[in-house]
Amino acid sequence: MGNGRALVIGGDRDRPWGRKSLSFGRAAESFQHKLVASFRSVRRSGLGAQSAQNGSPLYRALLLLPNELLVQILCELFVADILALRRASRALNELVTACGPALVRFWVKHKMGTLHTRLYPPPRTNEAHLQYLLAMRRRHIASIRLTRELATFVLKDTLRHTNQRQKQMWASVYEKMIPLVFGVGYFLEEHRRILLERDLGRIRPRSHIGYDICTTPGITNQERKILKKLDRPLRLHFFYMFCFILQVLMRKLRPPTYAGSVEKVFRGWHGKPACVEDIAFVLILGGVGAVAKLLACQNYSERRRLLHSFITRLSPHENVRWREHWRDVGVTSHALLDDIPCSSIGITQLDQIWTPLIVEGMSAQSMEFTQHEKDGYEDVVASRNFLNELMGYDILRGRPPDEDDSDDGGGNDM
């Protein structure tokens, strides 16, 4: 899962498939007849004769391959190519769907890291479905996009006057940030799931309660269960990454400080910065995917418009396609979707997300973190220099962060 294009499914030519692959062989054999029948129907109808004539030899050659080899070919494709193959015809779509369990098993064994399988355990063999791969692909792409935007922020806003060596150091850290952003995405996704399960599906008098979003206190006990799934040595680094993402997001959702009053009016920057409630809304309900889209906007005005659009499109009173957007954030049950127009959904206050749990772990009697981590935590929070802690290197000064840093040059600039 290292490249930014798609999740790659590689091959395993030396591995025997065994008896279980015979079921997929029978499935592929049955689909051969469906494919041939579909082409014959095209010829009989007289429509698309040219495309059928051009495609027929290729399909026939494909169908002459052994059944196990057909599954092996699918395992060699990018996930994006598999999606394109599904759109080619109904028969191919059914073939890919039938091979879904084999694809999931191959991908989980050969291409997924321990972080991904631990946070999102793969389904059982008899319950494996291609949707698991597609969901993991979406999460992975969202993590890469957000990491890229964070890297762009550092290189353009912070490393504007640095040398090549420091930029090379940052390039190596870029790969280190991707799994941390993925872990933050998991935390926010589980946080959202808990809030929606808590507030949706309740019996309410529909004639009196309308759609409403409000802020609520933290859910420390539930967050503690989420945190236990994260790798113990990296739990604090996941939190630092969350703080760094939040820091960049809040900076990008306020007008540039260098602009004067006339320039702000001329460029449309006179609007108020985004409030903490709006930031908490997009952070929890949108996750890393929505944050990446916000940071990808070229200027402050575009980011504010996109933030307003994200908030309003979830409202049943302002958008006729609100059901589609709620499905994007994880609400798939028809019963829960019906309850949204008469629900009051609570969004955790921004300063109550994750932070109280870490503060609790930093107490003297807690054994959650080591003494070294507790000693360094106060310095990191005081300087807000999360980036240096993530990197293990002060990229703003070109030296290890544990050297003298009395003037705290870079942390307050971000």
C-alpha positions as CSV (number, residue, x, y, z in Angstrom):
1,M,0.0,0.0,0.0
2,G,2.9,2.3,-0.6
3,N,2.1,4.0,-3.9
4,G,-0.4,6.8,-4.4
5,R,-2.3,5.6,-7.4
6,A,-4.1,2.6,-6.1
7,L,-3.8,-0.5,-3.9
8,V,-1.8,-3.0,-6.0
9,I,-2.6,-6.6,-6.0
10,G,0.5,-8.5,-6.9
11,G,1.0,-12.1,-8.0
12,D,2.3,-15.2,-6.3
13,R,3.4,-17.5,-9.1
14,D,5.2,-20.0,-6.8
15,R,2.2,-20.6,-4.5
16,P,0.0,-23.6,-5.2
17,W,-3.7,-22.7,-5.1
18,G,-4.9,-26.0,-3.5
19,R,-8.3,-27.5,-3.4
20,K,-10.2,-24.3,-2.4
21,S,-9.5,-22.8,-5.8
22,L,-11.5,-25.5,-7.6
23,S,-14.7,-23.8,-6.5
24,F,-13.6,-20.7,-8.3
25,G,-12.7,-22.8,-11.3
26,R,-16.2,-24.1,-11.5
27,A,-17.6,-20.5,-11.1
28,A,-15.3,-19.3,-13.9
29,E,-16.4,-22.2,-16.1
30,S,-20.0,-21.3,-15.7
31,F,-19.3,-17.7,-16.6
32,Q,-17.7,-18.8,-19.8
33,H,-21.1,-19.8,-21.1
34,K,-22.6,-16.5,-19.9
35,L,-19.9,-14.6,-21.8
36,V,-20.4,-16.6,-25.0
37,A,-24.2,-16.3,-24.7
38,S,-23.9,-12.5,-24.3
39,F,-21.8,-12.2,-27.4
40,R,-24.2,-14.4,-29.4
41,S,-27.1,-12.2,-28.3
42,V,-25.3,-9.1,-29.5
43,R,-24.8,-10.8,-32.9
44,R,-28.4,-11.9,-33.1
45,S,-29.7,-8.4,-32.3
46,G,-27.5,-6.8,-35.0
47,L,-26.4,-4.0,-32.7
48,G,-22.8,-3.3,-32.0
49,A,-21.6,-5.8,-34.5
50,Q,-18.3,-4.1,-35.0
51,S,-17.5,-4.1,-31.3
52,A,-18.5,-7.7,-30.9
53,Q,-16.4,-8.7,-33.9
54,N,-13.4,-6.8,-32.5
55,G,-13.9,-8.2,-29.0
56,S,-14.8,-11.7,-29.7
57,P,-11.3,-13.1,-30.4
58,L,-9.9,-11.5,-27.2
59,Y,-12.7,-12.9,-25.1
60,R,-12.4,-16.3,-26.7
61,A,-8.7,-16.3,-26.0
62,L,-9.3,-15.3,-22.4
63,L,-11.8,-18.1,-21.9
64,L,-9.4,-20.7,-23.2
65,L,-7.1,-20.0,-20.2
66,P,-7.3,-22.4,-17.2
67,N,-9.8,-21.3,-14.6
68,E,-7.1,-21.0,-11.9
69,L,-5.1,-18.7,-14.2
70,L,-8.1,-16.4,-14.6
71,V,-8.1,-15.8,-10.8
72,Q,-4.4,-15.4,-10.9
73,I,-4.7,-12.7,-13.6
74,L,-7.2,-10.8,-11.4
75,C,-4.7,-10.9,-8.5
76,E,-2.1,-9.2,-10.7
77,L,-4.3,-6.2,-11.5
78,F,-4.6,-2.8,-9.8
79,V,-7.8,-2.4,-7.9
80,A,-8.7,0.4,-10.3
81,D,-8.2,-2.0,-13.2
82,I,-10.5,-4.5,-11.6
83,L,-13.2,-1.8,-11.2
84,A,-12.8,-1.0,-14.9
85,L,-13.1,-4.7,-15.8
86,R,-16.4,-4.8,-13.8
87,R,-17.8,-2.0,-15.9
88,A,-16.9,-3.8,-19.2
89,S,-19.9,-6.1,-19.2
90,R,-22.4,-7.7,-16.8
91,A,-20.8,-11.1,-17.2
92,L,-17.3,-9.8,-16.3
93,N,-18.8,-8.0,-13.4
94,E,-20.3,-11.3,-12.1
95,L,-17.0,-13.1,-12.7
96,V,-15.0,-10.5,-10.7
97,T,-17.7,-10.6,-7.9
98,A,-17.5,-14.4,-7.8
99,C,-13.7,-14.2,-7.5
100,G,-14.0,-11.6,-4.7
101,P,-13.2,-13.9,-1.8
102,A,-10.0,-15.2,-3.6
103,L,-9.0,-11.6,-4.2
104,V,-9.6,-10.6,-0.6
105,R,-7.6,-13.5,0.7
106,F,-4.7,-12.9,-1.7
107,W,-4.6,-9.1,-1.0
108,V,-4.8,-9.6,2.8
109,K,-2.0,-12.1,2.8
110,H,0.4,-10.4,0.4
111,K,-0.4,-6.7,0.2
112,M,-1.8,-5.4,3.4
113,G,0.2,-4.4,6.4
114,T,-0.4,-5.4,10.0
115,L,-1.7,-1.9,10.8
116,H,-4.5,-2.3,8.3
117,T,-5.5,-5.8,9.2
118,R,-5.5,-4.9,12.9
119,L,-7.6,-1.8,12.6
120,Y,-9.9,-3.3,10.0
121,P,-9.9,-7.1,10.5
122,P,-10.6,-9.0,7.2
123,P,-13.9,-10.9,7.0
124,R,-14.1,-14.6,7.3
125,T,-13.3,-16.8,4.3
126,N,-17.0,-17.6,3.6
127,E,-18.0,-13.9,4.2
128,A,-15.2,-12.2,2.2
129,H,-16.5,-9.7,-0.3
130,L,-14.9,-7.3,-2.8
131,Q,-16.4,-4.4,-0.9
132,Y,-13.8,-4.9,1.8
133,L,-11.1,-4.2,-0.7
134,L,-12.9,-1.2,-2.1
135,A,-13.4,0.3,1.3
136,M,-9.8,-0.2,2.3
137,R,-8.7,1.3,-1.0
138,R,-10.8,4.4,-0.3
139,R,-9.3,4.8,3.1
140,H,-5.8,4.4,1.8
141,I,-6.2,6.9,-1.0
142,A,-7.7,9.4,1.4
143,S,-4.7,9.0,3.7
144,I,-2.3,9.5,0.8
145,R,-4.1,12.6,-0.4
146,L,-4.1,14.2,3.1
147,T,-0.4,13.3,3.6
148,R,0.4,14.9,0.3
149,E,-1.5,18.1,1.3
150,L,0.3,18.2,4.7
151,A,3.6,17.8,2.8
152,T,2.7,20.6,0.5
153,F,1.9,22.8,3.4
154,V,5.3,22.2,5.0
155,L,7.3,22.6,1.8
156,K,5.5,25.8,0.7
157,D,4.7,27.5,4.0
158,T,7.4,26.3,6.3
159,L,10.4,25.1,4.2
160,R,10.3,28.0,1.8
161,H,13.9,29.0,2.4
162,T,15.5,25.6,3.2
163,N,18.3,23.7,1.5
164,Q,18.1,20.6,-0.5
165,R,19.3,18.3,2.3
166,Q,16.4,19.4,4.5
167,K,13.9,18.8,1.8
168,Q,15.4,15.3,1.2
169,M,14.9,14.7,4.9
170,W,11.2,15.6,4.6
171,A,10.8,13.3,1.6
172,S,11.8,10.4,3.7
173,V,9.4,11.4,6.5
174,Y,6.6,11.6,4.0
175,E,6.4,7.8,3.8
176,K,6.4,7.6,7.6
177,M,3.4,10.0,7.8
178,I,1.1,7.8,5.7
179,P,0.4,5.1,8.3
180,L,0.0,7.7,11.0
181,V,-2.6,9.5,8.9
182,F,-4.3,6.2,8.3
183,G,-4.4,5.6,12.0
184,V,-5.9,9.0,12.6
185,G,-8.5,8.2,9.9
186,Y,-9.4,5.1,11.8
187,F,-9.9,7.0,15.0
188,L,-12.1,9.6,13.4
189,E,-14.1,6.9,11.6
190,E,-14.8,5.0,14.8
191,H,-15.6,8.2,16.7
192,R,-18.2,9.1,14.1
193,R,-19.7,5.6,14.2
194,I,-20.1,5.8,18.0
195,L,-21.8,9.2,17.8
196,L,-24.2,8.2,15.0
197,E,-25.1,5.0,16.8
198,R,-25.8,7.0,19.9
199,D,-28.0,9.7,18.3
200,L,-29.7,7.9,15.4
201,G,-32.4,5.4,15.6
202,R,-34.1,6.8,18.7
203,I,-37.8,7.1,19.0
204,R,-38.7,10.8,18.8
205,P,-41.9,12.7,18.2
206,R,-41.4,13.6,14.5
207,S,-43.8,16.5,14.6
208,H,-41.7,18.5,17.2
209,I,-38.1,17.7,16.6
210,G,-36.2,18.8,13.5
211,Y,-32.8,18.1,12.1
212,D,-30.2,19.7,14.4
213,I,-26.4,19.6,15.0
214,C,-25.1,20.5,18.4
215,T,-21.9,20.2,20.3
216,T,-21.6,17.6,23.1
217,P,-19.0,16.7,25.7
218,G,-16.3,14.2,25.1
219,I,-16.7,10.4,24.9
220,T,-13.5,9.5,26.7
221,N,-14.6,6.0,27.7
222,Q,-15.5,5.1,24.1
223,E,-12.3,6.7,22.8
224,R,-10.3,4.5,25.2
225,K,-11.6,1.4,23.5
226,I,-10.7,2.9,20.1
227,L,-7.2,3.7,21.3
228,K,-6.5,0.1,22.4
229,K,-6.5,-1.0,18.8
230,L,-3.8,1.4,17.9
231,D,-0.2,0.2,18.1
232,R,0.9,0.9,21.7
233,P,4.4,2.3,20.9
234,L,2.9,4.6,18.3
235,R,-0.2,5.8,20.2
236,L,1.3,9.1,21.2
237,H,2.6,9.6,17.6
238,F,-0.9,9.1,16.3
239,F,-2.1,11.8,18.6
240,Y,0.6,14.1,17.5
241,M,-0.4,13.5,13.9
242,F,-4.0,14.3,14.8
243,C,-2.9,17.6,16.5
244,F,-0.7,18.5,13.5
245,I,-3.7,17.9,11.1
246,L,-5.9,20.0,13.3
247,Q,-3.3,22.7,13.5
248,V,-3.0,22.9,9.7
249,L,-6.7,22.8,9.1
250,M,-7.4,25.6,11.5
251,R,-4.7,27.7,9.9
252,K,-6.1,27.1,6.4
253,L,-9.6,28.0,7.5
254,R,-8.7,31.5,8.6
255,P,-7.8,34.5,6.3
256,P,-4.1,35.1,5.7
257,T,-2.7,37.3,8.5
258,Y,-0.4,39.2,6.1
259,A,-3.3,40.7,4.2
260,G,-4.6,44.2,5.0
261,S,-8.2,45.2,5.3
262,V,-8.4,46.5,1.7
263,E,-6.9,43.3,0.3
264,K,-9.2,41.1,2.4
265,V,-12.3,42.9,1.0
266,F,-11.0,42.8,-2.5
267,R,-10.2,39.1,-2.4
268,G,-13.3,38.1,-0.4
269,W,-11.4,37.4,2.8
270,H,-13.5,39.6,4.9
271,G,-15.6,36.7,6.1
272,K,-15.1,35.4,9.6
273,P,-12.8,32.4,10.1
274,A,-14.4,29.0,10.5
275,C,-15.7,28.5,14.1
276,V,-14.5,25.5,16.1
277,E,-18.0,23.9,15.8
278,D,-17.7,23.9,12.0
279,I,-14.2,22.5,12.2
280,A,-15.3,19.7,14.6
281,F,-18.2,19.0,12.2
282,V,-16.1,18.4,9.2
283,L,-13.4,16.6,11.2
284,I,-15.8,14.0,12.7
285,L,-18.3,13.6,9.9
286,G,-16.0,14.1,7.0
287,G,-12.8,12.4,8.3
288,V,-9.4,12.6,6.6
289,G,-11.1,12.5,3.1
290,A,-13.0,15.8,3.7
291,V,-10.0,17.4,5.4
292,A,-7.8,16.5,2.3
293,K,-10.3,18.1,0.0
294,L,-10.4,21.3,2.1
295,L,-6.6,21.6,2.2
296,A,-6.4,20.9,-1.6
297,C,-8.3,24.2,-2.3
298,Q,-6.1,26.9,-3.7
299,N,-7.2,29.8,-1.5
300,Y,-9.1,30.7,1.7
301,S,-12.4,31.6,-0.2
302,E,-12.6,28.2,-1.9
303,R,-12.0,26.4,1.4
304,R,-14.7,28.4,3.1
305,R,-17.2,27.6,0.3
306,L,-16.3,24.0,0.4
307,L,-16.7,23.8,4.1
308,H,-20.1,25.5,3.9
309,S,-21.1,23.1,1.1
310,F,-20.1,20.1,3.1
311,I,-22.2,21.3,6.1
312,T,-25.3,22.2,4.2
313,R,-25.4,19.2,1.9
314,L,-26.0,16.9,4.9
315,S,-29.1,18.9,6.0
316,P,-32.4,17.4,4.8
317,H,-33.9,20.9,4.8
318,E,-31.3,22.3,2.4
319,N,-30.4,19.5,0.0
320,V,-32.6,17.0,-1.8
321,R,-29.7,14.6,-2.1
322,W,-28.9,14.5,1.6
323,R,-29.4,10.7,1.8
324,E,-26.6,10.2,-0.7
325,H,-24.2,12.3,1.3
326,W,-25.1,10.6,4.6
327,R,-24.3,7.3,3.0
328,D,-20.9,8.7,2.1
329,V,-20.2,9.3,5.8
330,G,-21.2,5.7,6.8
331,V,-25.0,5.7,7.3
332,T,-26.4,2.9,5.2
333,S,-29.4,1.7,7.1
334,H,-32.7,2.9,5.7
335,A,-34.2,3.1,9.2
336,L,-31.4,5.4,10.4
337,L,-31.7,7.6,7.3
338,D,-35.4,8.0,7.9
339,D,-34.6,9.2,11.4
340,I,-32.1,11.9,10.4
341,P,-34.7,14.6,9.6
342,C,-36.0,14.4,13.2
343,S,-32.7,13.9,15.0
344,S,-30.5,16.0,17.1
345,I,-26.9,14.8,16.4
346,G,-24.3,15.7,18.9
347,I,-20.7,16.5,17.6
348,T,-18.0,16.3,20.2
349,Q,-16.4,19.6,21.1
350,L,-13.1,20.2,19.4
351,D,-11.0,20.4,22.5
352,Q,-12.7,17.2,23.9
353,I,-11.6,15.0,21.0
354,W,-8.8,12.7,22.0
355,T,-7.0,15.3,24.1
356,P,-8.6,14.5,27.5
357,L,-7.7,10.9,27.0
358,I,-4.0,11.7,26.4
359,V,-4.0,14.1,29.4
360,E,-5.3,11.3,31.6
361,G,-2.6,9.0,30.3
362,M,0.0,11.5,31.2
363,S,-0.9,11.6,34.9
364,A,1.7,10.5,37.4
365,Q,-0.3,7.4,38.4
366,S,-1.0,6.3,34.8
367,M,1.0,3.5,33.2
368,E,-0.2,4.2,29.7
369,F,3.0,6.0,28.6
370,T,6.6,5.8,29.6
371,Q,8.2,8.4,31.7
372,H,10.2,9.6,28.7
373,E,7.0,10.2,26.7
374,K,5.5,12.0,29.7
375,D,8.5,14.3,30.0
376,G,8.5,15.1,26.3
377,Y,4.7,15.6,26.0
378,E,4.7,18.9,27.9
379,D,7.4,20.3,25.7
380,V,5.7,19.3,22.5
381,V,2.3,20.7,23.6
382,A,3.9,23.9,24.9
383,S,5.6,24.6,21.5
384,R,3.0,23.0,19.3
385,N,6.0,21.6,17.5
386,F,4.2,18.3,16.6
387,L,6.0,18.0,13.2
388,N,9.4,17.7,14.7
389,E,8.3,15.0,17.1
390,L,6.8,13.0,14.3
391,M,10.0,13.3,12.3
392,G,12.5,12.9,15.0
393,Y,14.4,15.7,13.3
394,D,14.0,19.5,13.5
395,I,13.6,20.2,9.8
396,L,13.4,23.9,10.4
397,R,16.8,24.0,12.0
398,G,18.5,21.1,10.4
399,R,19.4,19.3,13.6
400,P,18.0,16.7,16.0
401,P,15.1,18.1,18.1
402,D,16.6,17.2,21.4
403,E,19.4,19.8,20.9
404,D,19.1,23.3,22.4
405,D,15.8,24.9,21.2
406,S,15.4,27.7,23.7
407,D,14.0,30.2,21.2
408,D,11.4,27.8,19.8
409,G,11.7,29.2,16.3
410,G,9.5,26.9,14.2
411,G,6.7,25.6,16.3
412,N,4.7,28.8,16.7
413,D,4.9,29.5,13.0
414,M,2.7,26.6,12.0
